[in-house]
Amino acid sequence: MNVKVEFASVGCNRVVNALDWGKDDLIAYGAHHAVAVYNVFEAKVVGTLLGHKGRVDCVKWLPLSPAGSAKSLASGAADSTIIVWLWCPDQPEEPWIIAAKLTGHSGPVTSLAVQHLSENSLLLASSAADEAVRIWKCSPSNTLDVGRSLSQESWSLVQCIESGVVLQHSLAFTQLPGQPEWLLLAMGSVDNSIRLLLRHTGGQFQHVCRLKGHSDWIRSLSFTPTEEGGLLLASASQDKLVRIWAIQPALQLTGHSSNTENGQVPEKDLARSIARYAPQPTFVAAERTFSVAMDALLVGHEDWVFSAVWQPRMVAGTTPCLLTASMDRTMMLWRPEPSAGLWMSEESVGDAGASSLGYYGGCFSPDGQSIVAHGFTGALHLWRREEDDGRGAWVPQHALGGHYGAVVDMAWGVDGACLQTVSEDQTSRIFTECGGHWCEVARPQIHGHDFACMAVLPGASPPCYAVGSEEKVIRVLEAPQAFEQTLALARGHITTTSTIGRQERALGAFIAALGLSNKAVYAGDQAAAAGAAGGNYTEGPDIAPNPTPSAVAGPPLEEHLAQNTLWPEIVKLYGHANHVFCLAADPCAKYLASACKAQAAQFAAVWLWDVATWTPVGQPLEAHSLTVTQMAFSPSGQHLLTVSRDRTFAVFERCPKWEGGEAPFRLVGRVMKAHARIIWACSWAPNGLCFATGARDSSVRIWTLGAPGQELPSTPVAKLPQMAAPVTSVAFAPRTQSSSSCSNSSRDVLAVGLESGELELWSLTWQPATTAHSHSLVCTGVSKLWAAPLYNRHGAAIRRLAWAVVPREEDGDTRDGSSQLRLASCGEDHLVRVNSMTGLDSSCQPIVV
């Protein structure tokens, strides 16, 4: 069996220092409790590094040589630890390993700074909520072995800088120009000041001066050398300002007066005069006196400024360029004018729409030709220069984003090749593969409540799905024309009138101000599309107009996804007394089942809705006393399975000749105390005769329908071995043409997701039961086929699993003739992952447990 990670998507944590760009087109960012490694060139998450037990708040690539390398990085998290990661290309099953874990802080780690030393070693500074800054040194004993050079034995704590009751939010290292043995450390704190500390080789950092000027917390610091042998220090603050400090050798003040021409005082003499009557902070290093003075005050942002970074200068003599990112939804590039020396904002990039809520940070690529930012919604925003000479415009590029909240439900929908997800970040998203590359093609809903569940209506044309959230309403949405055109263009298909269906369908949708419902927008309906009801004036409308839905060729940008890809609501379903908790769609495309949160039996009933009229059908199905946690229709649609917090599962059977009355389904039976704890998950086998349940008691049990003429058996036909953690999701794999071709027995594969994020595949073989047996089938063998390695696991509970068969035109030829399957998983770690699997049909001889 061959398992390959085909796709992964996760948003960036909403903290300031959560992203850093290294070499080889790799970006590392904090994603929940993991570190995501993103390949910019491939627009793909190539790794998720698990090791922390708290939110990852800061990441930093580590230079393994003076030229730098993107194969090792450090991450700090809310669990008070720092992990040093090392890339090992010779270990494909675990390409990233934990080289060292640095402990000592007693609070969340908030910032990291790294400096390569001349003796081929590293200094790493870390700040945390314990109000201390720790300096770590990596002194490799074997510089030829990269793994040993970063091992635990190579790291040591060389200094702990106690700052009293002042929290340090930002750190920056640099070497003094021409004096590599002298290191300067800048610390930005919540007392609105910057502290400079100086260290000689082998010594300790000593406080030398304190810079005041900001009126709010300092969130970012960055050094760059100047051509005159000095340094520039940029500081970004929540006072909406950026200050540039000049650190340079102090001028020798003498009584000599230079000659003047035309009554003008030379610039150097003017500087001496100012320095004489306005003393500046100074410090001494290498028998030289350095002075620190504010060189410029950059005013332009309208909200908190969270980051300030210098552009890498690939050619000596180029003008320094500063990139600042702010919560005002803009990033600005600042340069000094050659003539006057005034710092001006030359260019600005960002999002002009109302969907973005600002940027937490931005940085340059190592070559300085690209910039990336991460914002409030966890998305990555990427721009690249049109020309390599640094003169072209910044052009937005596609960058894969992801959810920034727990992903609670998902399903394969539309044409069966699109993965639809809903999350507690109040968004629903659609991902699909286009020419071997996965991307997000639509964001059908941006809601005001956390989503709880969804169900794709099979066979619906146009595509349709129902969704439930922290409200009592079920909303049903329909794909608009713009989505189907975008999907067709992304897959290289030509769109015509016939391919997008009837023309009276909505072109797209928009959300009214302070509204929750997606209103349909039709072609030619300019008033609704533009949102003109807010009033027009000579200088323009008093509210931002809504974007007109439109199709795009290629992967949509984040700004387009957030505004132009909504699906219109076609109906709202009212009836539940509490928040909707789970949904299930009938494979016969006739009914939609729904259940809500319940503390009593009267609210735990399952409602059935006719999808043709969207009205309740019969009386609600009663079987449970507490919340129904999941429901599933059998593959034929003849049975409905429900599991509940009351540790009970129930099976309902479709009435063959129902013509109205109580309900179209009748209760076949229920098993009380089927598990010792809450039952979280259930799934039908492809044969429709057996099903699996998973519970908080860490057990998975297999049940069957009763033999013809007998009641539902109250004992399981098989049990999987006790799991290492509570079971939160189960899903049977669909059968392919060759899956049951070995011997006279049938075989099924069951995927099991755990609360710990572990994922396993189990094989079950069946034999027909004898006439005297109470079960319809007998399980003859259970074996574990596969357990996800560390790099393929989730960092928190897996909430849902979903299988899909890859179409033959995408599958291609497989050597063993087996079919290719995709297993999608989503969890509370904000991660959505798709694994491609082949060879599930080839191993038909299970090992009996």
N, C-alpha and C positions, 0 to 999 in steps of 0.2 A: 504494500500500500504506500502510495506517495502522497504526502501532504505538503502544500505550498501556500504561504500567505500571499493571497492575490491582491488584497486591498485592506487598508486600515485608515480610519479617519477619527481624529480627536482634536478638540479645540485647545487653545493655549490658556493657561491659568491667568486670571485677572489680577496680576501683580506686576510690579514695575520691572524687576530684573529677571523676568522669566524666560527671556529669549536671547540667544547669542548666535552669531553667524561665523562658522569656521571655514576652513579650506575644503576643497573638493566639492563645492556646492552643497555643503551640509549645514543645516540649521538645527540647533537643539533648543527645545523649549519644554517648560514644565507643563504636564498634562495630568491633572489630578495628582495621584501619588507617583506617577511615572515620569520619565523623561522621554519625549518623543524626538526621534531623529528624522528629519525631513530632507529629502533630496530635491533641491530647487529645480534642477534640470529635468528630472523625471516627474516633478510635481507629485511626489509619492512619499508617504511615511514608510521608511525602510526599517524602522526599529522602534520598539517601546521597551524602555529599560526599567525593570521592576526591582525595587530594593528598599525604597523609603516606605514608611508607615504613616506619613503625613503629606500634606500638600507640598509639592515642589515649588519653592518661592524664588530660586535663583539658579542659573546655570552659567558655566564659563568653560570655553574650550581651553585646554592646556597646551602650551607650546612645548613639544618634546625636544626642540632644537631652536637655535636663534631664528631660523627661518620660519618656525611655527609649523604646527601639524594639526589636522582636524581629526585625529584618531584617538584622542583621549580628552575627557572632559570631567569637570567637577560639578556637582549639584548639591544645593543646600535645601533643606525642607523644614516643615513645621515640626518634625519629630526630633529636632535639635541635632541632627547628624549631617555630615558632609560625606558624600560618596564619590570616590574617584573611579571613573569607568575607563576601561581599556578595550579597544577594538581588536579582536583576534580573528583575522580572515581565515585561518586554518581550522577554525571550529564552526562549521556552518550551522550546527544545531544550537550553538550558543555563541553568536558572534560578538556579543558584548558581555564582558565579565566585570565583576567588582574587584578592582585591584586593591583598594584600601577603603576603609571606613574610618573617618575622623570623628571622634566623640570628645566632648568636653563642654560644649555649650549647654545651658540649661533652659534655653528658649528657642523659638523658631529662628532659623538662619535667614537673614534678610538680604545680604549682599555678599558678593565674592569679588576679589581682585587678584590677579596673578601677574608675576614678573619673572621672566627668565633671567638667571644670573650668569655671570661670565664663567663660573666654574661648572657649567653644564648641570645646574640644579635649578630648582624652582622655589619661589616664595609664594605662598597662598595666604591672603588675608581674608578673614570672615568676620562679619558682624552679625549680631543676633539680638533678640528681644531681651536677653539677660544683661544688656547694656555693657557688653564687653566686646573687644575686638581681639581676635586671636590670630597670631602669625604662625603659619606652619611652613616648615622647610622640607623639601624633598631632596635628599642627598643620595643619589643612586650609587650602590656599590659596584654594579656592573652596567656600564653605559651601553654595552653592545646588546644586552638583552632588555628590550623595551618593557617586557612584563615585569622583570625584577626591578627595573629602575623606578617603577611606580608602586611597588608592592608595599604592604603594610609596614615592613621593617624599614623602608626608606623614608618614611614620614615621621616627623617629630615636631612637637610644639616648642617653639623657641621663645615665644613671648606672649603674654596676656596683658592687654592694655585695658585697664579699668577706667571707664569714663564717668564713674559716679552714678548719677541718676539720669544721664543723658543717653538717649537711644541714637545710635549711628545708623542712618538709612542708606548711605552710599560710601563707597571706597574707590580709590584710584591710586595706582602705583606709577612711578616713573623713575628713570635714572637722570641724574644731573648731567646736562650736556658736557661732554668732554671729561666727565668724572664718573665712569661706570661703577666705581666702588661705593659711590654715595647714592642711596635710595631715598626718595621722597614719597611719603604716604599722606594722602589727603583724605579726611574723614568729614562727611557732611551729616549734620545731626538735626534733631528736632528742636534744638534751641536756636535755630536759624543761623548758625555760624559754621565756619569751616576751620578745622584744625589741621595744621601741617606738622608732620613728624619727620625727623631726619635720622638716617641710620648709616653708619659706616660698615664696611665688610666685617662680619663676625660680631658686630656690636648689637646694641638694642636701639629701638626707635625712641627718640627723645622729642618731646614737644618743643617746637621752635617758635611758632606764632599762631595767632588766631585771627581769622578774617571775618569781619562783620559787614553787613549791608542788606542781606535778605531779611524779609519780614515774615517768612513762613518756613515750613520744613524744607530742607534741601534734599532732593530726591535723586540727583545724578551728578557725577563728577567725571571729568575726562581731561587728560593731559595731551599736549602735542608740542614738539620742539619748534623753535623759530630759527630762521636763517641767521639771526644775530647772536646765536649762542644762548638764548634764553628759553623759557617755557611759557606756554599759554595754558591756563586752567579754566575750563568752562564749568559753570555750576548752574543747574536748573532747579527751580524752586516752585513751591505751590503758591508763591506770591505772583505768579504769572510772568515772572521776569527771568531772564538769563543774564548772568554776569560773566565777563571774561576778565581774568586776572593775569597780569603780566609778571612773571618771575624772571629777573635778569640781574646780572652783576650790578651792584650799586655804583652810581656815578661818583667820581672823586670830586668833592665840592672844595673849590679853592677860591681865593679872592681875586683871581685873574678875571678881568672883564674883556670880553671879545669885542672887536670893532663891529659896528652896525652899519648897515647900508639903508638909506631912505628912512631912517628912524625905526626900523623893524628889528626886534630882538631875535637872534637865531633860535631855532627850535631847541637845540641842546642847552643853551643858556637859560631858556624859559623853563626847561625841565629841572635844571639845577635850582632855579629860584623857587619853583613850586615845592621841590623836595626839601628845601631849607626851612620853609615856613609851614609845611604840612608833612610832618614826619611819617614815614611809611614803615610797616613791619619789615624787619630784616632778620637774617640768620647767616651764620658763618659756616662754610663747608670748604674743605681743602684750602684753607687760608685765604678764602675769597668771601667777600660779603655780598649776599644777594638781597635784593629788595623785592617786595611784593606790593603791587598797586593795581587798582581796578582799571582795566584798559578800556572796557566798553560795557554799556548797559543796553541789552537788546530788548526792545519793547515792540510787541506785535501780537503776541498770543492773548487770547481773551479768557483763558481758563488755566487751570493748573498745568505746569510744564513738568513732565515726568522723566524726560531723558534728554541728554545732550551728548552727542558723540562727534568726534572729528573724522573727516574723510581720510582714508589712507592715501598718503602721497606717494605714488609710484615713481614720480620723477622729481628730482631735487629742484628746488627753486619755485615750485608751484605755490600759489596763494592758498593759505589754509581755508578750509570750508567746514562749517559747523552745521550739523543736522539736529534740530530740536523737534520733539514730539509732544503734543499737548492734548488735553481733554477737550479742546475746542474743535476737534475733528480735523486738524491740520498738522502737517509737518513742514517746517521751513528750513531752507538752506541759506546760511549767512556767510558773507565774504566781506573783507575790508576793501574799500575803494583804493586803488593804487595811489591816487593823487592826494586825497584828503585823509586817508586812513580811517574813515568812518565805516563802521560795520553796518551793512544794509542787507535786508532780506531780498535775495535775487530771485528765488523761486519758491513756490509753495505747492505741495501736493496734499491730497486728502479727499474727503467725501463731503460733497455739498448737500446730500440728502439728509433726511431726518432719521434714517435707519441706524446710522452709526452714532455711538455715544462717546467717541473720543478714543485716543490712543494711549496705551500704557507704556509704550516704548517703541523705539525705532533704531535701526543700525544699518551700517553700510556692509556691502559684500567686501571680501578681502581686496578685490581689485578696484573698489570704489565706484563701479559702474552700475550698481543696483542698490536699492534700499528696500527694506522690509519693515513693516510695523505690525504690531498686534494690538487689538482693541478690546473694547468692553464685551463684544460678542464672541471672543475667542478666535476670531478669524485672522488669517494672515493676509496682509495687503502688500503687494509686491509691485515695484516700479523698476524699469530698466532704461538706461540711456539709449536713444536711437542710434547714436554714433559713439565710437570708442574714444574719440578725442575730447570728450567731456563737454561738448558744445550742443549736443542734440537735446531735444525735449525728453522729459521723463514720461515714458509710456507705461500705463498699467498692464500688468501681466497676470495670467491665471495662477492662482495659488490655492491648493486644496485646503479647505477649512474643516470644521467639525463641530459637534455639539460641545457646549460648555456646561452642561448639566447631565444628570443621570439619564441614560437612554433606557426607557421603560418598556417599549414595545416596538415591534417591527414585523414586516411581512414582505414577501416578494409579490410585487403587483404590476400594474399597467399591462405589459406584455409578458410578464413572468421573468424578465431579465432586469427589472428595476427594483432596487431595494428601498422600501419606504420605512422611515423611522419617525418616532415621536419621543420627545424628551421633556424632562422637567425644566429645561431652559426655555420652554414655551414656544418651541418651534417644531415643525415637522419638515422633513427633508427627503429628497429622492436622489439616490445615487445610481449610476449605471456605468457600464463599460462601453467605451467608444474606441474601437480600433486598438484594443490592448491596453488602453489607459482609462482608469476610473476617474469619474468626476461627479460633482453635484450639479444636477441639471435643473432642480426646482426646489423652492421652499414654499409649499402650498399654504402653510398657515404660520403666521406670527401672532400668537395669541396673548391674552392677558392672564391666563391661568396655566399652571403646570399641567402638562398632559399626563394621562394615566394609562390609556389603552387605545388601540386602533384595530380595525378589521378591513381588509380589502375585499370588495364584493367581486367574486369570481365571474368572469365572462361579461362584465358590464361594458357597454359601449355607449358613450365614451367611458374611459376608466373612471372608477368611482370608489371612494372609501369613506368609512365612518370613523369618528374619533370621539373619545370621551376624555374629560379633564376634571379639574376640581370644581365642577359645577354639575347641576342636575340635568343638563341638556346634552343630548347626543347630536352632533353636527355631521351632516353628510355633504361631502364636497365632490365636485365633478371636474375632470380635466378640461381646461379651456383650449381653444385653438392654438394660442401662442405656445403652450407647452408641447403639444403634439408636433408643431412645426419645429420647435427647438430640438426635440428629441430626434426627429427625422434628420435634421441638418447635422446633428452631432454624430449620427451614425452613417452619414454620407448618402442619405436617401433624398430623392427629389420630391418636394411637397407639391401637391396639386389640390384642387378643390375636392376631388373624390377621396383623397387620402386623409383629409382632416374632417370628413363627415359633413353633416348639415351645416349650412352657413348661419342659421339662426342661433347657433351656440355662442356662448360668451367668448369674447376674445381674451379676457383675463379677469382680474378682480382688483379691488382696492379696499382699504379699511378706512372708515370715516374717523375723524378725530375723536378720541376717547371712546371709540367703538370696539366691539369684539367680533362682529360679523364681517365676513368677506362679501362685499357687494359686487355683483357681476358688472362687467364693462363690455359693451358690445361695439362692434365696428361702427364708427360714425358718431358714437355717443361721447362727444368731446366734453360736454359739461361735466359728466360724471368722472370721466378720465382725468380731467384737469383740476377737479375740485374747486370750481369757480364760485361756489356758494359763499366763500369767505369775504367777498367784496374786492372790487378792483379800483385802483387809484392811478393817478398819473405816473407815479413812480413804481407801480406794480401792485400785485395782490398782497393782502395783509397776511396770507398764509402761503406756505410753499405748495405749489401745485403737485398733484399726484402724477407719477410717471405713467405714460401710456404703455400698456402691455405690448410687447413685441417679441418676435422670435430672433434668436441670435445664432450665428454659425460658430461652432467651436465651443469649448467649455465656457460657461457664463462666469463673469467676474463676480466678486462678492457684492459689489454695489448693485449689480443687476439682480442677483438672487434675492437680496433683501428687500427689493422694491417692485420688481416686475414679474415675479413668477407665482403670485398668489393664485389659488384655485377658488372659484366662486362656490358659495354654499347654495345647495338646492333645497334643503329642508332641515328643520330642527325638530328633534323628537323629544317630547315632554312626557313625563310620567313618573320618573323615579323621584323618591323623596330625599335621597342623599346623593353625594358625589358618585358619578359613574366610575366603576372600578375595572370592569373587563367586558370585552366584546368578542363575538364569534360570528363568522359568516357561513351560511349554509352553502356547501359546494354545489348544490342544485340551483343556486342563485334565486331562492325563493324567500328565505327568512334571514333575519338578523337577530341574534340573541344578545341580550344585555343584562348586566347585573350591577348593583351599586353597593356601597359600603353599608353594612348592617350590623346592628347590635341586638336585633330581635328577628324572629322568624318572619314576621309580617313584611319586613323590608328586604329579606334575603331571597325573595322569589326572583326567578328568571323571566324577563319579558321577551316576547317574540314579536317581531315587526315584519309586516309584509312589505318586501322591497318594491313591489309594484305600486302600492298605494301609500306606503309609509304610514300605516296605521297599525295599532296593536292588534294582535291576533289572539282571540280567545282569552282565557284567564291565565295569569302568570303561573309558571311552573314552580311548585313548592316542594322542597325536599330538605332545606338546610335551615339552621338557626342563626348562623353568623355569615359574614361576608363570603360570597363566592369569589375565589381568588383567580380561577381560570376556567374556561369552557372550551370544548372542542367538539366539532361535528365529526362523525366518522367519514371516511373517504367517500362512501356511497350516499351520505346524507341521511341514512336511515336511523341513526342514533345520535344523541347528544349527551356528552359526558360533562359533568360539573364536579369541581372539587372546592373545598371550603375550609375556612379557618376552624370550623367545628370538628375537624379531623375526619370528615365524612366525604365520600364520593357517591354520586348518583348517576344512573343511566336512564335516559328517556328514549322511547321508541316512537318513530313516526307512525301516526294512525293511517292505515292504508286507504280508508275511504272517508276522510274527514271533509265534512261539508259545512263547517261552522259549528259552534257550540263552545264547549269548555276550552279545549286547546288542541292544536294539531299534533302534539306529542303527549304520550302517556308515560308514567313512571314505571319502569321495568323493575327496578330495585335499587337499594342503596345499602352501603356497608358502613356501619357505625364503627368508629375508632379504627379505621383502616390503617392509620399511622398513630404513633405516640405523640406527635406534635402537628403543627399546622401543615396542611398539604398546600404546597405552593404551585405545583406544576402537574400537567397531564398531557398525554399525547396518544393518539391512535396509531396502531401499526397499519401498514398498507393493506393487510388482509381484511381489516374491519372487524376482526373477531377478538382481538386482544388489545390492551392498552396499558400504558405505564403511568404511575404516579410517583412524584417525588416530594419529600417533606423536610421539615426542619429537623427531624430526628435523624438526618443523614442517611436515609434509606431510600432505595428505589424498588418498587414492587410492581410485578407484572400480573395483570388480571385478565380474565377472559369472560366473554359472554357465556351464558349457560348453554348446555347442549339443547338441541331442539326439544321443546316441551318441558324444560327444567328452569328453575329460578336462577337468578344471578348468583354465582358462587361467592361465598363470603370469605374464602381463603385465596391467597394469591397462588398462581400457578408457578411462579418463580420469584426469587429475590436476588438482587445484585448484592455483592459483598458490601459491608458497611463502608460508606464513603468517609473521606477525611474531614468533610465539612458539611453543613446543611445543604440540601439540594434545592436549588431555586428554579431550575428549568430542565425540561426533557423534551426530546424531539426524535421521532422515528424517521429514518431516511427513506425516501421514496424508492420503490423497487424499479429496477431496470430490467431489460429483456434477459440479461444473463444472471441476474441476482439469485434466481431460484433454479438454475439449470443443473446444479450439482446434486446427484443422487435423488432419492425420493423425498427428501426433507426440504422444507423451506427455511430461509434464513433472513433475519432482519438485523439492521444496525440501529442502535439507539445512542444518541448523543446526550450526555449528561453535563449540565453546568452547575457549578457549586458556588456557595456564598463566598468562598475564598478566591474566586476567579479561575479555578482550575476547570479544565475541559477534558472530557474523556469520551471515547467511543467503545461501545460494548456490542458484542455479537450474540444473538439468540437464535437457536435453531428449534424448529417445531416439527411435531409429528401429529397426524390426526388422532384424536382421542377415540378410545373404544366406546362401544355403545353403553357400557356400564359406568363410564366416567362422567362426572358432573361438569367437567370443563369441555369446551368445544375443541381445544387444542392442548397438547402436552409439550412442555418445554424440555428438550433433551440435552441442552448444553448452553452454558453461559461463559463467555470469555471476554477479556479486555483486549481490544484491538489496538488502541492507541491512547496515549495520554499526552496532552499538549506540553511541550517543553516550556521553560521559563519565558523565553522571548515570545511565545505564542499564547500566553495566558492573559487574563484580565487582572487588573489590580484591585477589583472589588467584585461584588456579587454579579453573576451573569443573570440578567433579567429575562432574556428570551433567546431562543435558538430557532433557526429557520433553514430548511433545506430547499435546494432547487437543482433541477437537472439542466446541465448545460446543453443548449441546442446543438445538434450535430454539425451545423455549419461553423459554430464556434469551437466545438470540441476538437475537431480534426481527427487524425488517425492516432489511436493509441496502440502501443505495441502489443499489449495483451488482449486487445479487443474489448476491454471493459469501458464502461461509460464514465464520464466525468461528472462529479457532483460538486456543488458549492454549499458550504455550511457557513451561514452568517450568524454572528453572535453580537450581542450588545449588552452593556452592563452599567452599573452605577459608577464606573470609572470614566464615564463620558465617551467610551471607545466603541466604535463599530468596526468589526473585522469580518472579512470574508476569506475562508480557507477553500482552496481548490483541492479536490481529492480524487485520485484515480486508484484503481486496484482494489476497491472494496468488494468487487465481485470475485476476485481471484482466490481468496483464502476461505474455503468453504468448510474446513474441518476445525471446529472450535475445540478449545481445551476446556473440559468440564471443570468448573470451580466447585 
